[in-house]
Amino acid sequence: MGVISWIILGLLAGAVAKLLLPGRDPGGLIGTTLIGVAGAFIGGWISARWLGHPIPKHFYDGATWAAAIGGSLVLLIAYRILFGNSRD
């Protein structure tokens, strides 16, 4: 998968993470989508590096999606913990 595919996957993973964790985010829509893109990259890297699941050449691999959504969820939770009260 190329970088553009990871960005698209990250945008979709950020949207899914937002659906799984509803509520107010400190960064709004733009922050959530950027967290999704970063989460996709980090989730894919962790999956390839430490979990022994190499990054496939196709876009529709379930493990890649799970890693991207998992990475997005972890980053979204960390972002809410660190900056959760900045929007009040």
Backbone as CSV, one residue per row, in Angstrom:
resi,resn,N_x,N_y,N_z,CA_x,CA_y,CA_z,C_x,C_y,C_z
1,MET,0.848,-1.178,0.000,0.000,0.000,0.000,0.886,1.231,0.000
2,GLY,0.462,2.229,-0.730,1.214,3.462,-0.784,0.796,4.435,0.307
3,VAL,1.451,5.553,0.328,1.178,6.563,1.349,-0.243,7.108,1.213
4,ILE,-0.712,7.303,0.001,-2.071,7.811,-0.206,-3.096,6.828,0.353
5,SER,-2.858,5.540,0.167,-3.766,4.530,0.714,-3.791,4.579,2.233
6,TRP,-2.625,4.787,2.852,-2.584,4.888,4.311,-3.288,6.144,4.810
7,ILE,-3.203,7.217,4.055,-3.907,8.443,4.448,-5.414,8.229,4.364
8,ILE,-5.877,7.613,3.284,-7.314,7.332,3.153,-7.762,6.373,4.244
9,LEU,-6.978,5.334,4.481,-7.289,4.396,5.559,-7.321,5.111,6.904
10,GLY,-6.405,6.032,7.121,-6.371,6.794,8.372,-7.578,7.692,8.547
11,LEU,-8.018,8.309,7.469,-9.218,9.140,7.549,-10.437,8.302,7.918
12,LEU,-10.543,7.143,7.302,-11.658,6.247,7.617,-11.524,5.669,9.029
13,ALA,-10.306,5.328,9.428,-10.089,4.798,10.780,-10.389,5.868,11.828
14,GLY,-10.049,7.117,11.543,-10.386,8.204,12.462,-11.881,8.381,12.612
15,ALA,-12.607,8.228,11.514,-14.069,8.328,11.575,-14.664,7.184,12.383
16,VAL,-14.133,5.970,12.192,-14.622,4.825,12.958,-14.282,4.990,14.442
17,ALA,-13.081,5.475,14.737,-12.695,5.706,16.131,-13.597,6.749,16.774
18,LYS,-13.963,7.770,16.022,-14.868,8.796,16.531,-16.256,8.212,16.790
19,LEU,-16.708,7.312,15.931,-17.998,6.654,16.153,-17.964,5.752,17.383
20,LEU,-16.823,5.094,17.617,-16.698,4.209,18.768,-16.510,4.979,20.073
21,LEU,-15.950,6.178,20.003,-15.737,7.029,21.177,-16.432,8.377,20.972
22,PRO,-17.746,8.402,21.077,-18.430,9.688,20.864,-18.140,10.653,22.006
23,GLY,-18.376,11.892,21.726,-18.160,12.921,22.736,-17.388,14.078,22.149
24,ARG,-17.133,15.038,23.001,-16.406,16.224,22.559,-14.918,15.957,22.520
25,ASP,-14.327,16.282,21.406,-12.878,16.171,21.265,-12.272,17.554,21.296
26,PRO,-11.099,17.688,21.902,-10.459,19.000,21.955,-10.099,19.563,20.584
27,GLY,-9.827,18.713,19.602,-9.387,19.183,18.301,-10.479,19.303,17.262
28,GLY,-11.670,18.816,17.554,-12.750,18.859,16.589,-12.537,17.878,15.451
29,LEU,-13.171,18.147,14.335,-13.130,17.233,13.184,-11.730,17.125,12.588
30,ILE,-11.045,18.244,12.448,-9.709,18.225,11.848,-8.725,17.472,12.739
31,GLY,-8.779,17.732,14.031,-7.898,17.024,14.958,-8.154,15.536,14.976
32,THR,-9.428,15.162,14.927,-9.779,13.741,14.937,-9.291,13.049,13.670
33,THR,-9.414,13.688,12.520,-8.945,13.064,11.284,-7.419,12.958,11.257
34,LEU,-6.737,13.958,11.777,-5.275,13.869,11.844,-4.838,12.769,12.800
35,ILE,-5.560,12.610,13.895,-5.278,11.519,14.823,-5.533,10.179,14.128
36,GLY,-6.565,10.108,13.308,-6.842,8.884,12.556,-5.726,8.529,11.596
37,VAL,-5.193,9.506,10.892,-4.093,9.251,9.963,-2.854,8.803,10.731
38,ALA,-2.530,9.502,11.814,-1.372,9.106,12.632,-1.587,7.723,13.242
39,GLY,-2.797,7.439,13.687,-3.098,6.134,14.254,-2.966,5.018,13.242
40,ALA,-3.340,5.270,12.006,-3.189,4.261,10.953,-1.720,3.952,10.712
41,PHE,-0.899,4.983,10.645,0.527,4.761,10.445,1.142,4.024,11.628
42,ILE,0.811,4.450,12.845,1.377,3.825,14.035,0.858,2.399,14.201
43,GLY,-0.433,2.195,13.993,-0.991,0.849,14.093,-0.390,-0.098,13.076
44,GLY,-0.201,0.358,11.851,0.427,-0.469,10.822,1.878,-0.771,11.139
45,TRP,2.573,0.204,11.671,3.975,0.008,12.031,4.110,-0.989,13.178
46,ILE,3.274,-0.842,14.206,3.309,-1.768,15.335,2.951,-3.178,14.868
47,SER,1.943,-3.276,14.011,1.529,-4.586,13.501,2.653,-5.259,12.724
48,ALA,3.355,-4.506,11.913,4.438,-5.075,11.118,5.688,-5.338,11.955
49,ARG,5.960,-4.460,12.886,7.208,-4.542,13.651,7.160,-5.596,14.753
50,TRP,6.115,-5.556,15.585,6.099,-6.391,16.783,5.079,-7.522,16.769
51,LEU,4.069,-7.430,15.956,3.064,-8.484,15.943,3.277,-9.498,14.835
52,GLY,4.270,-9.282,14.012,4.616,-10.239,12.977,3.637,-10.303,11.816
53,HIS,2.809,-9.284,11.638,1.871,-9.264,10.519,2.370,-8.234,9.514
54,PRO,3.003,-8.684,8.433,3.531,-7.728,7.459,2.411,-6.930,6.795
55,ILE,2.745,-5.755,6.348,1.782,-4.882,5.693,1.474,-5.457,4.318
56,PRO,0.205,-5.747,4.054,-0.150,-6.351,2.764,-0.109,-5.323,1.639
57,LYS,-0.147,-5.848,0.445,-0.119,-4.986,-0.742,-1.509,-4.538,-1.157
58,HIS,-2.545,-5.015,-0.482,-3.900,-4.632,-0.857,-4.583,-3.888,0.291
59,PHE,-5.601,-3.147,-0.036,-6.270,-2.214,0.869,-7.282,-2.902,1.771
60,TYR,-7.794,-4.046,1.392,-8.932,-4.654,2.071,-8.541,-5.782,3.023
61,ASP,-7.455,-5.653,3.721,-7.034,-6.655,4.686,-7.606,-6.297,6.059
62,GLY,-8.298,-7.251,6.673,-8.960,-6.997,7.955,-7.996,-6.660,9.079
63,ALA,-6.839,-7.311,9.104,-5.861,-7.039,10.156,-5.285,-5.630,10.022
64,THR,-5.115,-5.171,8.805,-4.629,-3.803,8.604,-5.651,-2.796,9.092
65,TRP,-6.914,-3.037,8.797,-7.976,-2.148,9.269,-8.055,-2.149,10.788
66,ALA,-7.942,-3.336,11.383,-7.995,-3.435,12.848,-6.826,-2.692,13.480
67,ALA,-5.641,-2.826,12.901,-4.479,-2.115,13.433,-4.643,-0.603,13.297
68,ALA,-5.173,-0.152,12.175,-5.368,1.285,11.967,-6.415,1.846,12.918
69,ILE,-7.516,1.141,13.088,-8.569,1.607,13.992,-8.083,1.537,15.437
70,GLY,-7.365,0.471,15.787,-6.809,0.363,17.135,-5.823,1.474,17.441
71,GLY,-4.953,1.771,16.495,-4.012,2.880,16.680,-4.725,4.210,16.819
72,SER,-5.780,4.408,16.046,-6.558,5.642,16.133,-7.261,5.767,17.479
73,LEU,-7.808,4.647,17.966,-8.472,4.671,19.275,-7.483,5.004,20.392
74,VAL,-6.313,4.394,20.343,-5.308,4.658,21.381,-4.885,6.125,21.354
75,LEU,-4.630,6.658,20.174,-4.225,8.061,20.076,-5.355,9.005,20.478
76,LEU,-6.584,8.673,20.118,-7.723,9.516,20.486,-7.925,9.531,22.000
77,ILE,-7.796,8.388,22.637,-7.915,8.330,24.094,-6.782,9.119,24.755
78,ALA,-5.568,8.941,24.273,-4.431,9.687,24.834,-4.614,11.190,24.635
79,TYR,-5.110,11.579,23.473,-5.340,12.997,23.192,-6.405,13.578,24.116
80,ARG,-7.458,12.812,24.371,-8.498,13.276,25.284,-7.982,13.388,26.705
81,ILE,-7.134,12.455,27.115,-6.567,12.512,28.465,-5.649,13.729,28.615
82,LEU,-4.809,13.964,27.620,-3.844,15.065,27.719,-4.480,16.434,27.530
83,PHE,-5.399,16.558,26.584,-5.938,17.867,26.237,-7.439,17.948,26.370
84,GLY,-8.041,17.113,27.148,-9.499,17.017,27.244,-10.178,18.252,27.782
85,ASN,-9.552,18.975,28.684,-10.204,20.127,29.294,-9.860,21.444,28.617
86,SER,-9.106,21.401,27.533,-8.686,22.646,26.895,-9.807,23.312,26.116
87,ARG,-10.913,22.607,25.868,-11.998,23.166,25.066,-13.116,23.745,25.941
88,ASP,-13.032,23.599,27.233,-14.084,24.093,28.133,-14.076,25.601,28.235
